Amino acid sequence: MSNEAATWSLMGAMAPPTHAMSFADAMINVSVVEDDAKLRATLERYLMMQTGLRCVSVYPNAESALAGIPKVNPDVVLMDINLPGMNGIECVARLRHLLPAAKIIMLTVFEEGEQVFNALSAGAFGYLVKSSRPAKILEAIREIHGGGSPMSGNIARKVVQSFQAQAAAQAATRAETDTLSPREVEVLQGLSKGHTYKQIAGDLGISLGTVRTYIQRIYEKLHVHSHGEAVMKFARK
């Protein structure tokens, strides 16, 4: 990412703390995983200026983060996606096993629906673009620590669109599989167990040629070209 985008005017945003800490507030410990050295240092300084927040560690890549974060046990992790070596999404998935209580916010330039979906599937709790205002990032840290799932507005729309597309695809798959006859379902179940055509024929008491006929019909109804595709589509219904 560009240096000007990396700092998102944070240097000019070094303002007094935006949150007055009460006795009921707990200190929120934050770790940062970001490969851009300027942004990493700026984030660290900015977080340390805020009342109720403490930046406990920073890392330039996923490998050092996986080694160090479990030792400092932060409440919140700000994670970039586009890291050298292991990417941020894989790092999130591994961190979730090492430190399941930590809340992870993706802080990145990527807004593609697939990237967002993959990050959330890996275990991220929030997703912000790096162009977000500094105050928005601070708000997201406090929100996620309180049990929320902060997202940039555009990202939230993409998540909704992604889930809607997935739901539509599942509905279409169900409609296709509902056209299968009981016998075709039995043949498909045999395929899903790894049985050969000959085994399926023996199990169902039909000829090998009949099994092939059923499989051809299954391909046509499910709009696939192999039994592997057919099994995968049947499993997603």
N, C-alpha and C positions, 0 to 999 in steps of 0.2 A: 504494500500500500504506500501512497505518497506520504512524505514527511508532513506536509500541511494537513492532510486528512488524519494522519496519525495523532497529531496533538489536539485536534478539534478545538483549537483556541483555548486549550486548558491553561496555557501560560498566562493568558489574559484573564482567566477565570479564577485565579488564585485569590478568592475572596474570603472573608471571615467565615467561620463555620455556619452551615446552613441549618443546623438542628441544635436546639438547646437541649442538653442532656439532663434528664431528671434522675432522681435517685432510683426510680423504677426501671430505668433503661440499663441494658447490659452492654458491655463493650463488644462490638462486632469485629472479629478478627478476619482479615481478608488476605488472600494470596492472589498474585497476578501472574499469569502465564502469557507472555507476549514477546515475540522475537524482535520487534523494533525497539532498539535501545533507548531512543529518545522518548517514545511513548511510555515505555516501561518505567523509566525514571520519573517522568512527569506524573504518571498515575500514582506512583509510590508517594511522591511529595504531596500531591493533592489529597490523597486519602488520609495521610498523616495529619493534615491540617484540620480535618473535620472532627468535631466533638462526637464521641461515641464510636469512632472507627479507628482501627489500627491495622496498618499494612504489615503483616508479620513475615512475608517472604515474597520474592519475585523470582521468576525463572524465564530464561530465554528460549526454552524448548520443552517438549513433552517429556523427554527422558529425565531431565533434571527435576522436573516437576513431580514425576512419579516417585523419584527417590526422596525428594524433600518434603512434599506436602504432608504425607502421613505423620511425619515427625513433628510438625508445627500445629497440626490439627485445626485448620481454619474453619470458621463458620461458613464463609462464602469464598468461592473461587471465581475470578474473572478469567475466562479462557478464550484465547484466539483460536480460530480454525486453521488458518494458513500458517502452520509452523514448519520449520525445517525438520526433516526426518519424519517421525511419527506425527500425523496431523492431530488437530485438537479434538476431533470427534472420537478417534480411537483412544486418545488420552482420557477423555471423559468416561468412556466405557470402562477403562481400567481403574480409574479413580473411584468409580461407584462401587467397585468390589473392595478396594483398599480402605475407603473412607465413606461408607454409605450415608453418614449423617451430614456430610458437607453439601451445601447448595451451590450449584454451578450455573453461572451466567455466561453464555457465549457472547463475546464482545468482538464483532467482526465486520468486515466490509461486505460479506456475502449475504445476499438476500434471496438467492434461488430457493424455490420451494423444496427441492430435494435435499439441499444442504440443511435447511431448517428442520425438515422432518427427520433426517438422519441424526442431527444433534440432539433433538428431543427424545428420539428413540434410544439413543445411547445413554441418556440419563440427565441431560441438562434440564434445569428448571426454568430458565429464562433465556431470552435471545434479544440482544440489542445491537444496533448498528453503531459503528464507531463515530458516526457523525452526530450521535445523540448529544444533547447538551450535557455538560458536566453534572448539573443538578439532577438530570434524569437518571444518570448512572448512580448517583448517591441514593436517590429515591428507590431505584431498583434493588440496590443492596439491602436497604432496610425492609423493602417489601418482601423480598425473597426470604430474608431472615425471619420475617413474621409469618411465613407460610404461603406467600403469594407466588405467582409465576409471571414476572414482568416481561413484557415484549414491546418492541417498537410497534406503532400502529400499522405500518406497512407489513411488518413481519407477521403480526397477528392475522391480518387478512390472508396472507399466503398460507398460514397454518390452516385456517378455516377452509380455504380453497383446496388444499392438499387432502384434508380429511374428507371433504365433499367428493373429490374425485375418486378417492379410495372407496368410499361408500357406494358411489355409482358403479364402479368396477365390480365390487362384490355383489351388488344387486344384479348386474348383467350376468355375472358368473352363475348366480343362483338360478336365474331364469333359464340359462342354458342347461344346467345340470338337472333341472326339474323336468326337462324333456326326455331324459333317459328312462328307459323301461326298467322294471325290476331286474330283469336278467342282465341288461347292460350294466346296471349298477354292480351286480355280483361279479361280472367280468372285470370291471374297473377296480373293485375291491381286491380281486385276485392279483391284478397288476400292481396295486399299491403295496402288496405284501411281498413283491419280488418274485411271484410265481411265473413260471414259463407258460407259454400257450398250451403246451401238452399237459402241465399240471392243472391248469384251469379247466381244460376239457375233461380231465379225469374227475376233478372235484365236482363239476356240475353235471357230469354224465352226458356230455354232448361231444360232437366230433370236433376235430381240430379245425376243419373248414368252417364250422359254425362259429367257433371262437373268433376266427379271422373276420367273419362277416360282422359279428357284433362289434369288434374293435374298429372296423371301418365305419360303422354307423356312429360309434362314439366319437371318432375323429370329426366326422361331418357335423354332428350336433354341437360339439364343443369348439369347433373351428380351430383344431390343432392338427399337428402333423406327425406327432410321435406319442408313444404311450407315456413317456416322461412328462411331456407337456400336459397330457390328459390327467395324469395322476396329480400333478401340481395344481391344476385348475380345479379339480374335484376337491382337493384338500382345502382350498381357499373359500369354498362356498359357505 
